[in-house]
Amino acid sequence: MSNVSPSGPAMAASPLTRAVLEIDEYAAGLGWDQPARLFALVDTARLRAKEPALASQLGLGDDATAYTPIEQDKLPRGKPLDEFLGTIAWPAGVAGCAMTVERLMLPPSAEAQVPQGLNEKQLAKWVAAHPDRQEVRMTVAVLRGGAREAAIRLREKDTATEVLTGPDLVPGLAEALAATFES
């Protein structure tokens, strides 16, 4: 895990980390209490070569190792995220995908307090009422080749310098996104 430097996404180590932080920054600009959002990640150099007018319109630079996030249509309301992701198949030109989603999380110390036998709805209600809950926005990206990256932003520390990044922060969502490339 690492914190974002005050210099922001441009100084991030890898192209995938830069893409995740760009998406996190975009989502932060929309504010909290937003629906989940899905993005295709395309190779910027390939996009510039195949679609120069679109690349120019998007203001894409000359960073040949970068990925350009392209937001997809809104996710269907009322459909569980895992079911929705199970319906996605990306075309060959998509190098990866990413998703932002807001959730309530508990610190590891609260796990022992979780009552046994709760269904998903009851558990969500219990977590929402817990005094140590944290509202978080998770941005997770995966590449077709298997690379992963995630960013987590706490609502109570809603600044770019407080965003945590790392490849293994949200393994369940990363697995679900990676499965969209299996065919």
C-alpha positions in Angstrom: 0.0 0.0 0.0 1.2 3.5 -0.7 -0.1 7.0 -0.4 -0.4 9.2 -3.4 2.2 11.9 -3.4 1.1 15.5 -3.3 2.1 15.7 -6.9 -0.9 13.6 -7.8 -1.6 11.0 -10.5 1.1 12.3 -12.9 3.8 11.2 -10.5 2.4 7.7 -9.8 4.8 4.9 -10.6 2.9 2.8 -13.2 0.5 3.6 -16.0 -2.2 1.5 -14.3 -1.7 3.4 -11.1 -2.0 6.6 -12.9 -5.3 5.4 -14.6 -6.7 4.4 -11.2 -5.9 7.7 -9.7 -7.3 9.6 -12.7 -10.6 7.7 -12.2 -10.5 8.3 -8.5 -10.0 12.1 -9.1 -12.8 12.1 -11.6 -15.1 10.4 -9.1 -14.1 12.7 -6.3 -15.1 15.6 -8.5 -18.6 14.2 -8.8 -19.0 14.1 -5.0 -20.1 11.3 -2.7 -23.3 9.2 -2.8 -22.8 8.3 -6.5 -23.7 5.0 -8.2 -21.0 2.6 -9.2 -19.2 3.4 -12.5 -17.5 1.2 -15.0 -14.7 2.2 -17.3 -12.9 0.5 -20.2 -9.2 1.1 -20.2 -7.7 1.5 -23.7 -4.0 1.9 -24.7 -3.6 5.6 -25.3 -1.0 5.2 -28.1 -3.3 2.8 -29.9 -6.3 5.1 -29.5 -4.2 8.0 -30.9 -3.2 5.9 -33.9 -6.6 4.5 -34.6 -8.8 7.5 -33.7 -6.6 10.7 -33.9 -9.7 13.0 -34.0 -11.1 11.4 -30.8 -7.7 11.5 -29.1 -7.4 15.2 -30.0 -10.9 15.9 -28.7 -10.0 14.1 -25.4 -6.7 16.1 -25.1 -4.6 12.9 -24.9 -0.9 13.5 -24.5 2.1 11.6 -25.9 2.5 9.2 -23.0 2.7 6.0 -25.0 2.5 3.8 -21.9 -0.7 5.3 -20.5 -4.2 4.0 -20.4 -7.2 6.1 -21.2 -10.3 5.4 -19.1 -13.6 5.6 -21.0 -16.7 5.6 -18.9 -19.3 3.1 -19.9 -23.1 3.4 -19.8 -24.7 3.5 -16.4 -25.0 0.2 -14.5 -28.5 -1.3 -14.3 -30.3 -0.4 -11.1 -31.3 -3.1 -8.8 -29.0 -5.8 -10.3 -26.3 -7.1 -8.0 -22.8 -6.0 -9.1 -21.5 -9.6 -9.4 -24.4 -10.6 -11.6 -23.9 -7.5 -13.8 -20.2 -8.1 -14.2 -20.9 -11.7 -15.2 -22.7 -10.4 -18.3 -19.7 -8.3 -19.6 -17.4 -9.3 -22.4 -14.8 -6.8 -23.6 -13.7 -6.4 -27.3 -10.1 -7.1 -28.1 -9.2 -3.4 -28.2 -9.9 -3.0 -24.5 -6.7 -3.4 -22.5 -8.4 -3.4 -19.1 -11.3 -2.2 -17.1 -11.9 -0.3 -13.9 -14.8 0.4 -11.5 -15.5 2.8 -8.8 -17.9 1.9 -6.1 -18.8 3.3 -2.7 -19.2 1.1 0.3 -19.3 1.0 4.1 -16.4 -0.8 5.7 -15.5 -1.8 9.2 -12.0 -2.0 10.6 -10.6 -5.5 11.1 -11.1 -5.1 14.9 -14.8 -5.1 14.3 -15.0 -8.4 12.5 -15.2 -10.4 15.7 -18.4 -8.4 16.6 -20.4 -9.4 13.5 -23.4 -11.4 14.6 -23.6 -14.9 13.1 -26.4 -16.0 10.7 -27.2 -12.6 9.1 -28.3 -12.5 5.5 -26.8 -9.9 3.2 -29.5 -7.3 3.8 -29.2 -7.7 7.6 -25.4 -7.5 7.5 -25.6 -4.3 5.5 -28.0 -2.8 8.0 -25.8 -3.9 10.9 -22.6 -2.4 9.3 -24.5 0.9 8.6 -25.4 1.2 12.3 -21.9 0.3 13.6 -20.1 3.3 15.2 -16.7 2.4 13.6 -18.0 2.2 10.0 -16.1 4.1 7.4 -17.6 5.3 4.1 -15.1 4.6 1.3 -14.8 4.9 -2.5 -12.9 2.1 -4.1 -11.5 2.3 -7.5 -10.2 -1.0 -8.9 -8.6 -1.7 -12.2 -7.4 -4.8 -13.9 -5.6 -5.3 -17.2 -6.2 -8.2 -19.6 -2.8 -9.6 -18.8 -3.5 -9.8 -15.0 -2.1 -6.6 -13.5 -4.2 -5.0 -10.8 -4.4 -1.8 -9.0 -6.8 -0.2 -6.5 -7.3 3.1 -4.8 -9.3 3.7 -1.6 -10.5 7.1 -0.5 -12.1 7.5 2.9 -15.0 10.0 3.1 -13.6 11.5 6.3 -10.2 12.0 4.6 -11.4 13.2 1.3 -8.2 14.6 -0.2 -5.9 13.3 -3.0 -3.0 13.1 -0.6 -4.9 10.6 1.6 -5.8 8.1 -1.1 -4.3 4.6 -0.5 -3.2 2.6 -3.5 -2.0 -1.0 -3.9 -2.7 -4.1 -6.1 -4.4 -6.1 -3.3 -6.6 -3.7 -1.5 -9.9 -5.0 -2.9 -9.3 -8.5 -4.1 -12.9 -9.6 -4.5 -13.7 -6.8 -6.9 -10.4 -7.2 -8.8 -11.3 -10.9 -9.3 -14.8 -10.0 -10.6 -13.3 -7.5 -13.0 -10.6 -9.9 -14.2 -13.3 -12.5 -14.9 -14.8 -10.1 -17.5 -11.8 -10.9 -19.7 -12.2 -14.7 -19.5 -14.0 -16.2 -22.4 
